């Protein structure tokens, strides 16, 4: 992994952990997700129009279909993620989601994209997985099962959706040269359209979300697309089996934020787990 790709992925990790912290604070439902889609497109529309004018982005059938499929998968992702945040701790849901995602992504890339894992990447992948398991698995007997089990369920489901949309979008960017910005905004547009029938009668909830969380929604509208665009840009230069696990450095930030902001359980176990994950990232950067 080149330093440029590593920079893209680590920056994306910081942005991703930051918007998830904000999202945990809102515990929003469908109207919140819809507002986030709309706000994201409004924020990045000028950039999209500029790139279209410059000829950097062209309409294509792959852009249309990959944006639609990505929208469906991202909807599933946002729905189960928010359900997880409403029912469990950030430091349980977030690591499980981000840790299981690379495993699913790497398996998909090996099976369907015929990517090959180098020894250092293999070691890095297993170190990250071991760190995530240590971060969550060994704490199961310390946490109320009524709160833990929804966190595990929604965390792993979120990881599955992460793997599916990562695989979908990696094909779009790597095989069809689809613009990262275009597919991100296309995904948001289709997501807003798909959600519209479910929020059209919820004007009171929409108004309440805007009143209570308008600045958080605007912040997430900036941070979330930026984080994902950086990841898709990295996929132009590195395989999915390397990029997907490397972006999970956000786990460290997510656990730290969960401990500091929400006063969730922390301890020596998480320091050891963090060291394993960091070691995995270093191994991946050498591949």
C-alpha positions as a printed NumPy array, in Angstrom:
array([[  0.   ,   0.   ,   0.   ],
       [  1.471,   3.365,  -1.03 ],
       [  1.684,   6.303,   1.378],
       [ -0.894,   8.148,  -0.743],
       [ -3.431,   5.334,  -0.395],
       [ -2.66 ,   5.006,   3.314],
       [ -3.249,   8.755,   3.747],
       [ -6.605,   8.527,   1.937],
       [ -7.753,   5.574,   4.016],
       [ -6.633,   6.952,   7.391],
       [ -8.246,  10.323,   6.681],
       [-11.442,   8.496,   5.739],
       [-11.252,   6.573,   9.02 ],
       [-11.115,   9.784,  11.075],
       [-14.046,  11.283,   9.17 ],
       [-16.038,   8.054,   9.458],
       [-15.593,   7.691,  13.212],
       [-16.516,  11.351,  13.655],
       [-19.82 ,  11.14 ,  11.797],
       [-20.734,   7.899,  13.583],
       [-20.229,   9.634,  16.922],
       [-22.635,  12.353,  15.795],
       [-25.082,   9.762,  14.463],
       [-25.074,   7.906,  17.788],
       [-26.042,  11.157,  19.509],
       [-29.127,  11.617,  17.331],
       [-30.363,   7.997,  17.391],
       [-32.375,   9.044,  14.351],
       [-34.878,   7.   ,  12.401],
       [-36.085,   7.113,   8.771],
       [-36.708,  10.905,   8.55 ],
       [-33.183,  11.527,   9.848],
       [-31.655,   9.232,   7.203],
       [-33.695,  10.936,   4.449],
       [-32.611,  14.405,   5.571],
       [-29.006,  13.233,   5.606],
       [-29.311,  12.048,   1.983],
       [-30.828,  15.354,   0.857],
       [-28.32 ,  17.483,   2.755],
       [-25.362,  15.493,   1.378],
       [-26.436,  16.034,  -2.204],
       [-27.043,  19.746,  -1.648],
       [-23.583,  20.145,  -0.097],
       [-21.714,  18.322,  -2.873],
       [-23.874,  19.332,  -5.852],
       [-21.659,  22.339,  -6.767],
       [-18.593,  20.082,  -6.87 ],
       [-20.443,  17.577,  -9.051],
       [-21.611,  20.278, -11.472],
       [-18.073,  21.668, -11.698],
       [-16.631,  18.235, -12.53 ],
       [-19.348,  17.645, -15.131],
       [-18.534,  21.006, -16.72 ],
       [-14.842,  20.097, -16.786],
       [-15.674,  16.789, -18.466],
       [-14.355,  14.746, -15.545],
       [-17.714,  13.008, -14.997],
       [-19.851,  11.55 , -17.774],
       [-23.239,   9.849, -17.548],
       [-23.161,   6.114, -18.195],
       [-25.383,   3.083, -17.724],
       [-22.977,   1.56 , -15.164],
       [-23.21 ,   4.754, -13.09 ],
       [-27.011,   4.485, -13.064],
       [-27.233,   0.805, -12.137],
       [-24.368,   0.739,  -9.655],
       [-25.785,   3.834,  -7.927],
       [-29.195,   2.179,  -7.641],
       [-27.823,  -1.085,  -6.25 ],
       [-25.542,   0.827,  -3.888],
       [-28.52 ,   2.885,  -2.682],
       [-30.442,  -0.26 ,  -1.736],
       [-27.432,  -1.661,   0.132],
       [-26.66 ,   1.641,   1.869],
       [-30.28 ,   1.913,   2.987],
       [-29.967,  -1.471,   4.659],
       [-26.695,  -0.325,   6.194],
       [-28.088,   2.901,   7.649],
       [-31.257,   1.256,   8.954],
       [-29.526,  -1.571,  10.851],
       [-26.753,   0.776,  12.032],
       [-29.235,   3.226,  13.555],
       [-31.196,   0.358,  15.113],
       [-27.954,  -0.839,  16.65 ],
       [-27.126,   2.608,  18.027],
       [-30.593,   2.875,  19.577],
       [-30.284,  -0.502,  21.308],
       [-26.602,  -0.919,  22.243],
       [-23.322,   0.841,  23.006],
       [-21.246,   2.542,  20.321],
       [-18.207,   0.561,  21.514],
       [-20.024,  -2.719,  20.772],
       [-21.89 ,  -1.97 ,  17.537],
       [-19.189,   0.089,  15.817],
       [-16.24 ,  -2.33 ,  16.238],
       [-18.346,  -5.333,  15.254],
       [-19.682,  -3.566,  12.178],
       [-16.312,  -2.252,  11.053],
       [-14.474,  -5.448,  11.974],
       [-16.775,  -7.962,  10.297],
       [-17.037,  -5.803,   7.174],
       [-13.418,  -6.38 ,   6.022],
       [-13.763, -10.117,   6.535],
       [-16.826, -10.269,   4.288],
       [-15.238,  -7.816,   1.812],
       [-11.978,  -9.736,   1.567],
       [-13.742, -13.05 ,   1.054],
       [-15.864, -11.491,  -1.7  ],
       [-12.812,  -9.98 ,  -3.396],
       [-10.944, -13.285,  -3.319],
       [-13.908, -15.33 ,  -4.543],
       [-15.322, -12.987,  -7.193],
       [-12.64 , -10.435,  -8.102],
       [ -9.834, -13.037,  -8.01 ],
       [ -7.629, -10.798,  -5.876],
       [ -4.593, -12.431,  -4.28 ],
       [ -3.513, -11.87 ,  -0.67 ],
       [  0.191, -11.36 ,  -0.029],
       [  1.637, -12.802,   3.17 ],
       [  1.844,  -9.414,   4.922],
       [ -1.753,  -8.593,   3.939],
       [ -2.909, -11.989,   5.221],
       [ -1.154, -11.44 ,   8.549],
       [ -2.576,  -7.92 ,   8.76 ],
       [ -6.09 ,  -9.124,   8.035],
       [ -5.96 , -11.767,  10.756],
       [ -4.459,  -9.331,  13.276],
       [ -7.326,  -6.912,  12.658],
       [ -9.911,  -9.665,  13.005],
       [ -8.232, -10.926,  16.199],
       [ -8.231,  -7.394,  17.593],
       [-11.923,  -6.942,  16.883],
       [-12.766, -10.293,  18.482],
       [-10.743,  -9.378,  21.559],
       [-12.345,  -5.95 ,  21.66 ],
       [-15.847,  -7.382,  21.802],
       [-15.824, -11.142,  22.365],
       [-14.045, -11.249,  25.699],
       [-16.33 ,  -8.624,  27.193],
       [-19.539, -10.516,  26.552],
       [-19.721, -11.869,  30.113],
       [-19.341,  -8.367,  31.546],
       [-22.209,  -6.736,  29.732],
       [-25.95 ,  -7.105,  30.16 ],
       [-26.991,  -9.712,  27.575],
       [-30.264,  -7.895,  26.901],
       [-28.221,  -4.947,  25.67 ],
       [-25.353,  -6.947,  24.187],
       [-27.221,  -9.32 ,  21.877],
       [-28.923,  -6.573,  19.817],
       [-25.505,  -4.921,  19.519],
       [-23.955,  -8.137,  18.203],
       [-26.839,  -8.793,  15.815],
       [-27.029,  -5.299,  14.358],
       [-23.245,  -4.949,  14.36 ],
       [-22.706,  -8.067,  12.25 ],
       [-25.638,  -7.208,   9.965],
       [-24.128,  -3.761,   9.449],
       [-20.801,  -5.405,   8.616],
       [-22.518,  -7.57 ,   6.017],
       [-24.042,  -4.521,   4.333],
       [-20.642,  -2.804,   4.458],
       [-19.113,  -5.746,   2.606],
       [-21.916,  -5.823,   0.027],
       [-21.837,  -2.134,  -0.855],
       [-18.021,  -2.093,  -0.774],
       [-17.945,  -4.974,  -3.258],
       [-20.591,  -3.313,  -5.446],
       [-18.839,   0.061,  -5.488],
       [-15.368,  -1.432,  -5.93 ],
       [-16.53 ,  -3.062,  -9.17 ],
       [-18.021,   0.257, -10.32 ],
       [-14.833,   2.222,  -9.649],
       [-12.228,  -0.369, -10.654],
       [-13.917,  -2.139, -13.577],
       [-16.155,   0.585, -15.045],
       [-14.177,   3.74 , -14.105],
       [-17.21 ,   5.275, -12.388],
       [-16.407,   8.526, -10.562],
       [-16.341,   8.14 ,  -6.742],
       [-18.177,  11.459,  -6.326],
       [-20.797,  10.576,  -8.936],
       [-21.653,   7.167,  -7.479],
       [-21.753,   8.587,  -3.942],
       [-24.219,  11.332,  -4.879],
       [-26.138,   8.971,  -7.155],
       [-26.475,   6.571,  -4.245],
       [-27.77 ,   9.367,  -2.014],
       [-30.261,  10.492,  -4.665],
       [-31.71 ,   7.015,  -5.164],
       [-31.72 ,   6.499,  -1.395],
       [-33.791,   9.65 ,  -0.91 ],
       [-36.205,   8.55 ,  -3.653],
       [-36.597,   5.061,  -2.163],
       [-37.262,   6.483,   1.304],
       [-39.678,   9.204,   0.195],
       [-42.873,   7.055,   0.368],
       [-42.006,   6.201,   3.982],
       [-41.431,   9.771,   5.166],
       [-44.033,  11.72 ,   3.158],
       [-46.553,  11.346,   6.   ],
       [-44.008,  12.072,   8.738],
       [-43.795,  15.847,   8.415],
       [-43.873,  16.301,  12.19 ],
       [-40.891,  13.979,  12.641],
       [-39.034,  15.733,   9.817],
       [-39.623,  19.108,  11.437],
       [-38.483,  17.78 ,  14.805],
       [-35.294,  16.305,  13.324],
       [-34.484,  19.623,  11.656],
       [-35.197,  21.537,  14.864],
       [-33.142,  19.259,  17.113],
       [-30.357,  18.015,  14.854],
       [-29.962,  20.363,  11.89 ],
       [-26.297,  21.124,  12.598],
       [-25.484,  17.461,  13.178],
       [-27.225,  16.552,   9.915],
       [-25.222,  19.204,   8.055],
       [-21.977,  17.981,   9.625],
       [-22.725,  14.361,   8.694],
       [-23.741,  15.489,   5.2  ],
       [-20.189,  16.792,   4.8  ],
       [-18.236,  14.092,   6.65 ],
       [-19.983,  10.905,   5.504],
       [-19.683,  11.375,   1.709],
       [-16.143,  12.741,   2.084],
       [-15.082,   9.651,   4.018],
       [-16.535,   7.28 ,   1.433],
       [-15.262,   9.224,  -1.583],
       [-11.742,   8.953,  -0.151],
       [-12.166,   5.186,   0.211],
       [-13.4  ,   4.823,  -3.371],
       [-10.478,   6.957,  -4.559],
       [ -8.114,   4.618,  -2.71 ],
       [ -9.702,   1.645,  -4.502],
       [ -8.373,   3.024,  -7.784],
       [ -4.833,   2.3  ,  -6.614],
       [ -5.114,  -0.617,  -4.184],
       [ -7.141,  -3.853,  -3.997],
       [-10.295,  -4.16 ,  -1.905],
       [ -8.596,  -6.803,   0.275],
       [ -6.177,  -4.097,   1.468],
       [ -8.367,  -0.974,   1.504],
       [-11.343,  -2.541,   3.319],
       [ -9.384,  -3.663,   6.403],
       [ -7.12 ,  -0.587,   6.503],
       [-10.043,   1.821,   6.809],
       [-11.025,   0.05 ,  10.024],
       [ -8.528,   2.11 ,  11.993],
       [-11.706,   4.058,  12.69 ],
       [-12.463,   1.307,  15.233],
       [ -9.822,   2.765,  17.553],
       [-11.398,   6.197,  17.32 ],
       [-14.901,   4.787,  17.719],
       [-13.973,   2.922,  20.899],
       [-12.153,   5.969,  22.283],
       [-15.128,   8.227,  21.533],
       [-17.552,   5.728,  23.034],
       [-15.504,   5.655,  26.223],
       [-14.912,   9.399,  26.523],
       [-18.168,  10.841,  25.228],
       [-20.701,   8.2  ,  26.294],
       [-18.702,   6.851,  29.276],
       [-18.867,   3.283,  27.998],
       [-16.813,   0.496,  29.551],
       [-13.083,   0.588,  28.77 ],
       [ -9.913,  -1.099,  30.06 ],
       [ -6.672,  -2.951,  29.414],
       [ -8.41 ,  -5.379,  27.055],
       [ -9.183,  -2.552,  24.636],
       [ -5.585,  -1.345,  24.696],
       [ -4.393,  -4.827,  23.72 ],
       [ -7.072,  -5.069,  21.041],
       [ -6.085,  -1.656,  19.706],
       [ -2.444,  -2.773,  19.498],
       [ -3.482,  -5.835,  17.48 ],
       [ -5.523,  -3.72 ,  15.087],
       [ -2.7  ,  -1.204,  14.704],
       [ -0.283,  -4.058,  13.995],
       [ -2.657,  -5.304,  11.326],
       [ -2.759,  -1.891,   9.683],
       [  1.047,  -1.726,   9.624],
       [  1.206,  -5.19 ,   8.049],
       [ -1.34 ,  -4.139,   5.416],
       [  0.639,  -1.005,   4.6  ],
       [  3.63 ,  -3.214,   3.74 ],
       [  1.683,  -5.316,   1.214]])
